[in-house]
Amino acid sequence: MKLTETKETLSMRIKNVYQRSCEAVLARVVAASDSILNESLRVLDAPEKMMRLAIKEAEALAFQTQYPDLVFPDLAAEKIAAVARWTEHERIVRGIRA
């Protein structure tokens, strides 16, 4: 009986540690996401909706890896840069000056 209780206790501890770890990773990604989006909105003259979508896409790609909190910032920067390039291209094509 005592061995069974010990296994259950150990299992709960492992579950709690894993859950806290996942929550910490999620919190770091959300904080980075907010920071990158706010900075991008402040610096770039690109559609906000496209930048938000780029950030969400970067989040989705990052969470497909083993280390989403490490991969996310670079993915987000690449996606935001692509939005900035697209926006500039559209301005050139339409003959609009920034």
DACOR-V995968 format. One record per residue. N is the residue number from 1. SS is DSSP state (a for helix, b for strand, c for the rest). PSI is psi as a letter, one per 40 degrees, with the letter a starting at -180 (none if undefined). Layout:
BEGIN
[[N:SS:PSI] [N:SS:PSI]]
END
This chain:
BEGIN
[[1:c:d] [2:a:d] [3:a:d] [4:a:d] [5:a:d] [6:a:d] [7:a:d] [8:a:d] [9:a:d] [10:a:d] [11:a:d] [12:a:d] [13:a:d] [14:a:d] [15:a:d] [16:a:d] [17:a:d] [18:a:d] [19:a:d] [20:a:d] [21:a:d] [22:a:d] [23:a:d] [24:a:d] [25:a:d] [26:a:d] [27:a:d] [28:a:d] [29:a:d] [30:a:d] [31:a:d] [32:a:d] [33:a:d] [34:a:d] [35:a:d] [36:a:d] [37:a:d] [38:a:d] [39:a:d] [40:a:d] [41:a:d] [42:a:d] [43:a:d] [44:c:i] [45:c:g] [46:c:i] [47:c:h] [48:a:d] [49:a:d] [50:a:d] [51:a:d] [52:a:d] [53:a:d] [54:a:d] [55:a:d] [56:a:d] [57:a:d] [58:a:d] [59:a:d] [60:a:d] [61:a:d] [62:a:d] [63:c:e] [64:c:e] [65:c:i] [66:c:d] [67:c:g] [68:a:d] [69:a:d] [70:a:d] [71:a:d] [72:a:d] [73:a:d] [74:a:d] [75:a:d] [76:a:d] [77:a:d] [78:a:d] [79:a:d] [80:a:d] [81:a:d] [82:a:d] [83:a:d] [84:a:d] [85:a:d] [86:a:d] [87:a:d] [88:a:d] [89:a:d] [90:a:d] [91:a:d] [92:a:d] [93:a:d] [94:a:e] [95:c:f] [96:c:h] [97:c:i] [98:c:none]]
END
